[in-house]
Amino acid sequence: MSSILDRLLNLPGWIVLLVTGLVVFCEDALFVGFVLPGETVAVLAGVAAKLGHVSLAGVLVVVVLAAIVGDSVGYEVGRHFGSRVLGLKVFDNRRERLDDARAFLARRGGSAVFLGRWVAFFRAVMPALAGTARMRYPKFLAYNAAGGIVWGAVVVLVGYAAGASYAQVQHSLGQWSAYLLLGLVAVGFLTWRIRERRRRHRPHRQGQDAPGPAATPG
């Protein structure tokens, strides 16, 4: 964490925005969320904003727009290339989770696009699945935009709040204490996310076991 933060804070503000936007965009459009979740970069960009290395408004705009546009590109990829994309080797070890995502989309429709943004794997594949399922684009865009705005604001402001604590601790106790605090914030945030995912996943698995046809996304 400290190495990534050091490198980020040593970059000019426009490069911070460019890198943040590209990673968030590519996470949804090109499935790089399997390697580097855009959420992590967005949180760190929020930290950089609090420390004065980049504009908070700029980070919010870039993250939200990159999330919405990236999802839209992922949707088009799924719509035009469908099963060929989902048959790539990158998914070989993730078939069960991919099936879970399909079932979640079939059952929840547009709301799956919004809710899926809060789980890294679903965030990477849900746009392509929605395109493959031929969900109407206006419906997809509405849920995609809502998810992008809420998710983008939350993760950036989490980083911004962590940056405030980071700056205060660094001033009082030194740089390594500040790094430790930031690491604890990141761990706490990830732990909360994992618990939320498990909480949503349990009723999802129960719903799969129940009889009855799944609804198709409109």
N, C-alpha and C positions, 0 to 999 in steps of 0.2 A: 504494500500500500504506500509506504513512504517513497519508494523509488518512482512509482507512477505519479504521485503527487508532486514530487520534486520536478520531474520532467514537464508536467502540465503547467506548473507555476512559472517555469522558466521560458515558456513559449509566449510570443506576442499574442495579444488578445484576439486578433483576427484568425490566427492559426488555431487557437483553442476552439473558437466557434466553428471553424471549418472541420476540424477533426471530430468534434462532437456531432455535428450534423451528418457527416459521412458515416460514422459508426452507427448512429441511430437509424439512419436511412437504410444502410446495408443489412442491418439486423433483420429487418422485415422483408426487404426486397430480395436479398441474396442469401438468407439463412445464416449469416455470420454470427447470429446470436448463440449458436452452438459453441463458438470459440470465445467470443468476447461480448457479453450482454451490453447492449446500448445503455441499459439502466445504470451500470457502473460508471460509464463515462459521463452520463448526464448528472449523476450525483456529484462527481468530482468537478464538473464544470460549475455546479452550484457553489461548491467550496471556493473555487477560483473567483467567482463573482463576489462572494462575501469578502474575500481578501483583497479585492480591488484590482484584480488582474484582467477583468472583463466585465462588461455591463450585464447586470442581472436581466434586464429587459431583453437584451440581445440573446442571452442564453435561453430564456423562455421561448422566444419567438423561433429560434433555430431548432430547438428540441421538438416543439409542437409541430412545426411545419415538416421537419424531417420524418417524424413519426407518421403523420398523415400521408405524406407523399410516398414514403417507403411502403406503407401498407397498400396503397393504391397500386403501386408497381407490382407488389407481391400478388395482389388480386388478379392483375392482368396476366402475370406469368402463369398462375393457376388456370385462368380461363382459357388461355391459348395453348398451353403445353400440358396441363393437367397431369395425367398419370405418368407421363414421361419424366416430369420433374420429381414427382413423389416416389418414383422408382429408382432414384439415384442412390448410389452406395452410401452416401452420407446418412441415409435413413435406415440402413440395414440393422443397426443395433437399437433402433428407436421405433420399431414397428408397433409395439404394444402401445406406446405413448401416442403414436400417430393415430392408431385406431381409437384411442380415448378421445383425441381431439376431434376426430370425425363424428364420433357418437355425441360429444358435447355440442358440436355445431348442429347436428341433426335435431337434437332435442331442444336446444335453446334458440336456434336461429340467430337473428341479429345480435341479441344480447351476448352471445358467445364471442362475437367480435370485440365487444366492449370488455367483457370479463377476461377474455383470453389475454388481453394486453398486460395483465398483472402477473402472469406466469411466463417465465423466459421461453420455454419450449413452445407454448401455445402462441406467444407473441410472434415467434419466428415463422410458424407454419399456418396459423389461422387465416391470414389473408389469402394464401394460395389455395387453401381448402375451400374458402368461400367462393373463390373464382371457379374452382373445379366443380363445385356444387351448383354453379350458375345462379347464385344469389343475385338478385337485381342490384345493379351498382348504386342507384340512389339510396337504397336501404343500407347497403354496405357502407357507403360513404358517411351516412348519418351516424351510425354506430362507431365507425372508424374515427370520425372527427371528434365525437364526444369522448371516446377513449383516449385519443391522442392529447386532447386538451387537459383532461383531468390527470392522466398519468404523467404527462410532461410537467405540469405545474407541481404535482406532488413530489416527484423525484428530484427536481431541481431545487425546490424549497427545502427538502430534507437536507440536501447538500449545503444549501445556504445557511440553514440553522446549525449544521455541524461546523461550518466554517467560522461562525461566530464564536462557538466554544473553542475551536482550534486556536483562533487568534488570541483569545483571552488567556488560555492555558499556556500558549507559547510565550506570551509576554511575562507571565508570572513564574512559570516553572521550567521553561526551556523547550527546545524544539522536539526532543524525543518524547517528553511527556505529552506534547500536543499530538504527535504521531500516534501514541498509544491511545489517547482519547478518540481520535478519528477512527482508529482500528476498532475500538469497542463500539462506536456508533455504527460502523459498517456491519459488524457481527450482529449487533442487536437488530438492525434493520433486516438483514438476511434471515435471522431466526424468526422474526415476525412474519416475513413473507412465506417461509416454509410452513409455518403453523397454519397460516391462512390457506395455503394451497392444500394442505392435508385435510383441513376442515371442509373445504369445498369438494375435495376428491372423494371423501367417504360417502356422502349422499349420492354423488355421481355414480360410484360403483354399485351402490344399492339400486339405483334407478336402472342400471344396465341389466341387473338380474331380474327385474320385474318384467312380466309379460306385457305384450302390447306393442304395436308398431310405433316407430319413431316418427316424429313430425319432420317434414321436409322444409328446409329454409326457403322462404319466399323470394 
